[in-house]
Amino acid sequence: EESSNSSEKGFLLLGFADEPWLERILFIIILLLYIFNILGNTTIILVSCLVPKLHTPMYFFLSNLSCVDICFTTSVAPQLLVTMNKKEKSVSYGGCVAQLYVAMGLGSSECILLAVMAYDRYAAVCQPLQYTTIMHPQLCASLASIAWLSGLITSLIQCSLTVQLPLCGHRKLDHIFCEVPVLIKLACVDTTFNEVELFVASVIFLVVPVSLILVSYGFITKAVLRIKSAAGRWKVFGTCSSHLIVVIIFYGTIIFMYLQPAKSRSKKQGKFVSLFYTIVTPVLNPIIYTLRNKDVKGAWRTLVMRNGL
């Protein structure tokens, strides 16, 4: 009877409730970042779809990434903003489980998609003459589908195993949203199997993509150093280094959260780290790919003038 307590009443998401001043500051920051995420990523999707010049593999993957980013942050930010404003910081059991599945699936898809984008950049910089042959539309569609499907499959496996754990009446989640490592920590049975399973999934979705990205960028760096013109070198380095910064922040913070033993993680650190990969990095993508990109800015201007806006 006690174990069904959580499913009847839901959970209390403690978040930053013990520091109201911090909660008020974070509320404003999260709200602004969320609005910017929606506007920036929607711009990328619109421009990539409506401007024929941008019908290239890079922008195809970029619009997929923007779509993942909008959905991923939306699975966390609105609920976070609502609970930050409530005295009783409760979330229904169904809402928590839905968030668990959606956030896990989209976060995993993003991990694969960033690796796919690094491969696309590798093909463009290191194999420029064969680029259109290598990255043909069917391959691009297949790679994007693999990213979305792999996220869905890992979420179904991971979250279903987590949801089955008896929580024995524990209702307090000392975190900012419903996430697998936090729920595993709440279970009142031996969770060794779940932790091993989470570790294996984390290696597949974090360590493997990061390794592939770093290898791709190793080859890219080598190719860039062979470019004769300094301007050409800086242009490629500029795009790649900014992409690499997002990759390091995104994977670094998730690896911190998912590849540490559940018991050794500081609760406060975990909350801040989660904000980085759910709220901050999805905003960095549009900043890097729109504000710093002449093609996108030019395409957006053309689009606005054509529609007389």
C-alpha positions as CSV (number, residue, x, y, z in Angstrom):
1,E,0.0,0.0,0.0
2,E,2.9,2.3,0.8
3,S,4.6,1.8,-2.5
4,S,1.5,2.9,-4.4
5,N,1.7,6.2,-2.5
6,S,3.8,7.9,-5.2
7,S,1.6,6.9,-8.1
8,E,-1.5,8.2,-6.3
9,K,-0.1,11.6,-5.1
10,G,2.7,12.2,-7.6
11,F,6.0,13.7,-6.6
12,L,7.4,16.8,-4.9
13,L,10.1,18.4,-7.0
14,L,12.3,20.2,-4.5
15,G,14.4,22.0,-7.1
16,F,16.0,25.2,-5.5
17,A,13.1,25.6,-3.0
18,D,15.6,26.1,-0.1
19,E,17.0,29.2,-1.8
20,P,14.0,31.4,-3.0
21,W,16.3,34.2,-4.1
22,L,18.2,31.8,-6.4
23,E,14.8,30.4,-7.7
24,R,13.7,33.9,-8.7
25,I,16.9,34.7,-10.6
26,L,16.8,31.2,-12.3
27,F,13.1,31.7,-13.2
28,I,13.9,34.8,-15.3
29,I,17.1,33.3,-16.9
30,I,15.2,30.0,-17.8
31,L,12.2,31.9,-19.2
32,L,14.4,34.1,-21.4
33,L,16.6,31.2,-22.6
34,Y,13.4,29.2,-23.4
35,I,11.9,32.1,-25.5
36,F,15.2,32.5,-27.3
37,N,15.4,28.7,-27.9
38,I,11.9,28.7,-29.5
39,L,12.6,31.8,-31.7
40,G,16.2,30.8,-32.7
41,N,15.5,27.2,-33.5
42,T,12.2,28.0,-35.3
43,T,14.1,30.5,-37.5
44,I,16.6,27.7,-38.4
45,I,13.8,25.3,-39.3
46,L,12.0,27.9,-41.4
47,V,15.0,29.1,-43.2
48,S,16.3,25.6,-43.9
49,C,13.0,24.5,-45.4
50,L,12.0,27.7,-47.3
51,V,15.3,28.8,-48.8
52,P,16.4,26.4,-51.7
53,K,20.0,27.5,-51.3
54,L,20.1,25.9,-47.9
55,H,18.7,22.5,-49.1
56,T,22.0,20.9,-48.1
57,P,22.9,18.0,-45.8
58,M,24.3,20.4,-43.2
59,Y,21.1,22.4,-42.9
60,F,19.0,19.3,-43.1
61,F,20.7,17.9,-40.0
62,L,20.7,21.4,-38.4
63,S,16.9,21.6,-38.8
64,N,16.6,18.2,-37.2
65,L,18.8,19.3,-34.3
66,S,16.6,22.5,-33.9
67,C,13.5,20.3,-33.8
68,V,15.0,18.0,-31.2
69,D,16.2,21.1,-29.2
70,I,12.7,22.7,-29.2
71,C,11.0,19.5,-28.0
72,F,13.8,18.6,-25.5
73,T,13.7,21.9,-23.7
74,T,9.9,22.0,-23.9
75,S,9.8,18.7,-22.1
76,V,11.5,20.3,-19.1
77,A,11.3,24.2,-19.1
78,P,7.5,24.8,-18.9
79,Q,7.0,22.4,-15.9
80,L,10.2,23.8,-14.3
81,L,8.8,27.4,-14.6
82,V,5.4,26.3,-13.2
83,T,6.9,24.5,-10.2
84,M,9.3,27.3,-9.4
85,N,6.3,29.6,-9.1
86,K,4.3,27.3,-6.8
87,K,4.5,26.9,-3.0
88,E,3.5,23.2,-3.3
89,K,6.0,22.0,-5.9
90,S,4.1,18.8,-6.8
91,V,4.0,17.0,-10.2
92,S,1.6,14.2,-11.0
93,Y,2.9,10.7,-11.3
94,G,1.7,10.5,-14.9
95,G,3.3,13.9,-15.7
96,C,6.6,12.7,-14.2
97,V,6.6,9.5,-16.1
98,A,5.7,11.2,-19.4
99,Q,8.6,13.7,-18.8
100,L,10.9,10.8,-18.0
101,Y,10.2,9.1,-21.4
102,V,10.2,12.2,-23.5
103,A,13.3,13.9,-22.1
104,M,15.3,10.7,-22.2
105,G,14.3,9.9,-25.8
106,L,15.0,13.4,-27.1
107,G,18.3,13.8,-25.1
108,S,19.5,10.5,-26.5
109,S,18.5,11.5,-30.1
110,E,20.5,14.7,-29.7
111,C,23.6,12.7,-28.7
112,I,23.5,10.7,-31.9
113,L,22.5,13.7,-34.1
114,L,25.6,15.7,-32.9
115,A,27.8,12.8,-33.9
116,V,26.1,12.6,-37.4
117,M,26.7,16.3,-37.9
118,A,30.4,15.9,-37.0
119,Y,30.6,13.2,-39.7
120,D,28.9,15.5,-42.2
121,R,31.5,18.3,-41.4
122,Y,34.3,15.7,-41.8
123,A,32.9,14.7,-45.2
124,A,32.6,18.3,-46.3
125,V,36.1,19.4,-45.2
126,C,38.1,16.2,-45.8
127,Q,36.4,14.8,-48.9
128,P,35.1,18.0,-50.7
129,L,35.1,16.5,-54.2
130,Q,33.2,13.3,-53.1
131,Y,31.0,15.2,-50.6
132,T,27.7,15.2,-52.6
133,T,28.2,11.5,-53.5
134,I,28.9,10.5,-49.9
135,M,26.2,12.6,-48.3
136,H,23.4,11.7,-50.7
137,P,19.8,12.4,-49.6
138,Q,19.0,8.8,-48.8
139,L,22.0,8.5,-46.5
140,C,21.0,11.8,-44.8
141,A,17.4,10.6,-44.2
142,S,18.7,7.3,-42.9
143,L,21.1,8.9,-40.5
144,A,18.5,11.3,-39.2
145,S,16.0,8.4,-38.8
146,I,18.6,6.4,-36.8
147,A,19.1,9.3,-34.4
148,W,15.4,9.7,-33.8
149,L,14.7,5.9,-33.5
150,S,17.7,5.1,-31.3
151,G,16.5,7.8,-28.8
152,L,13.0,6.3,-28.8
153,I,14.2,2.7,-28.3
154,T,16.6,3.6,-25.4
155,S,13.9,5.7,-23.7
156,L,11.4,2.8,-23.9
157,I,13.9,0.3,-22.4
158,Q,15.5,2.7,-19.8
159,C,12.4,4.4,-18.5
160,S,10.3,1.2,-18.4
161,L,12.9,-0.4,-16.2
162,T,13.1,2.7,-14.0
163,V,9.3,3.0,-13.7
164,Q,9.0,-0.6,-12.4
165,L,11.2,0.2,-9.4
166,P,9.3,0.3,-6.1
167,L,9.7,3.7,-4.4
168,C,8.1,2.7,-1.1
169,G,6.2,5.9,-0.6
170,H,9.1,8.2,-1.3
171,R,7.7,11.4,-2.9
172,K,10.5,13.9,-2.6
173,L,12.6,14.3,-5.8
174,D,15.5,16.5,-4.9
175,H,16.0,17.6,-8.5
176,I,14.6,20.1,-11.0
177,F,12.7,17.5,-13.2
178,C,12.0,13.8,-13.4
179,E,15.2,12.1,-14.6
180,V,16.3,8.4,-14.6
181,P,19.4,8.7,-12.2
182,V,17.3,10.6,-9.6
183,L,14.4,8.1,-9.7
184,I,16.9,5.1,-9.4
185,K,18.3,6.8,-6.3
186,L,14.8,7.0,-4.8
187,A,14.1,3.2,-5.1
188,C,14.0,1.2,-1.9
189,V,15.4,-2.0,-3.5
190,D,18.8,-3.1,-4.8
191,T,19.2,-1.0,-8.1
192,T,22.5,-2.6,-9.3
193,F,20.9,-4.0,-12.5
194,N,19.4,-0.5,-13.3
195,E,22.6,1.3,-12.6
196,V,24.6,-1.2,-14.8
197,E,22.0,-0.9,-17.6
198,L,22.1,2.9,-17.3
199,F,26.0,2.8,-17.5
200,V,26.0,0.7,-20.6
201,A,23.4,2.9,-22.3
202,S,25.4,6.0,-21.3
203,V,28.6,4.5,-22.9
204,I,26.7,3.8,-26.1
205,F,25.0,7.2,-26.3
206,L,27.7,9.4,-24.8
207,V,31.2,7.9,-24.9
208,V,30.9,6.4,-28.4
209,P,29.5,9.6,-30.1
210,V,32.0,11.8,-28.3
211,S,34.9,9.6,-29.5
212,L,33.6,9.7,-33.1
213,I,33.2,13.5,-32.9
214,L,36.8,13.9,-31.6
215,V,38.2,11.6,-34.3
216,S,36.2,13.6,-37.0
217,Y,37.5,16.9,-35.6
218,G,41.1,15.5,-35.6
219,F,40.8,14.8,-39.3
220,I,39.2,18.2,-39.9
221,T,42.0,20.0,-38.1
222,K,44.6,18.2,-40.1
223,A,42.8,19.1,-43.4
224,V,42.3,22.8,-42.3
225,L,46.0,23.2,-41.5
226,R,46.7,22.3,-45.2
227,I,44.5,25.2,-46.4
228,K,46.8,27.8,-48.0
229,S,44.8,30.9,-47.3
230,A,44.7,32.2,-43.7
231,A,41.1,33.5,-44.2
232,G,39.9,30.1,-45.4
233,R,41.6,28.4,-42.4
234,W,39.9,30.8,-39.9
235,K,36.5,30.4,-41.5
236,V,36.5,26.6,-41.1
237,F,38.1,26.8,-37.6
238,G,35.5,29.3,-36.5
239,T,32.6,27.1,-37.5
240,C,34.2,23.9,-36.1
241,S,35.5,25.4,-32.8
242,S,32.0,26.8,-32.0
243,H,30.4,23.5,-32.8
244,L,33.0,21.8,-30.6
245,I,32.3,24.1,-27.6
246,V,28.6,23.2,-27.7
247,V,29.6,19.5,-28.0
248,I,31.9,19.7,-25.0
249,I,29.3,21.5,-22.8
250,F,26.4,19.2,-23.9
251,Y,28.2,15.9,-23.5
252,G,30.4,17.0,-20.6
253,T,27.4,17.8,-18.4
254,I,25.4,14.7,-19.4
255,I,28.5,12.5,-18.8
256,F,28.8,14.1,-15.3
257,M,25.2,13.3,-14.6
258,Y,24.9,9.8,-16.0
259,L,28.4,8.2,-15.7
260,Q,28.8,8.9,-12.0
261,P,27.6,6.4,-9.4
262,A,24.2,7.6,-8.2
263,K,25.4,7.7,-4.6
264,S,28.5,9.9,-5.2
265,R,26.7,12.8,-6.9
266,S,26.1,16.1,-5.1
267,K,22.5,17.0,-5.4
268,K,23.1,20.7,-5.9
269,Q,25.7,20.1,-8.6
270,G,23.4,17.7,-10.4
271,K,20.6,20.3,-10.6
272,F,22.9,23.0,-12.1
273,V,24.5,20.4,-14.5
274,S,21.0,19.4,-15.7
275,L,20.2,23.0,-16.5
276,F,23.1,23.1,-18.9
277,Y,22.1,20.2,-21.1
278,T,18.4,20.8,-21.0
279,I,18.2,24.7,-21.2
280,V,21.6,26.2,-22.1
281,T,23.1,24.1,-25.0
282,P,19.8,24.1,-27.0
283,V,20.1,27.9,-27.1
284,L,23.7,27.9,-28.1
285,N,23.0,26.0,-31.4
286,P,20.9,28.8,-33.0
287,I,23.4,31.5,-31.7
288,I,26.3,29.7,-33.4
289,Y,24.5,28.7,-36.6
290,T,22.4,31.8,-37.2
291,L,24.0,34.9,-35.6
292,R,27.4,33.9,-36.8
293,N,26.4,32.5,-40.2
294,K,26.3,34.7,-43.3
295,D,24.3,32.1,-45.3
296,V,21.5,31.9,-42.7
297,K,21.4,35.7,-42.1
298,G,21.3,36.3,-45.9
299,A,18.6,33.7,-46.4
300,W,16.6,35.2,-43.6
301,R,16.8,38.7,-45.1
302,T,15.8,37.4,-48.5
303,L,12.8,35.6,-46.9
304,V,11.7,38.6,-45.0
305,M,12.0,40.9,-48.0
306,R,10.2,38.4,-50.3
307,N,7.2,38.2,-47.9
308,G,7.2,42.0,-47.4
309,L,7.5,41.7,-43.6
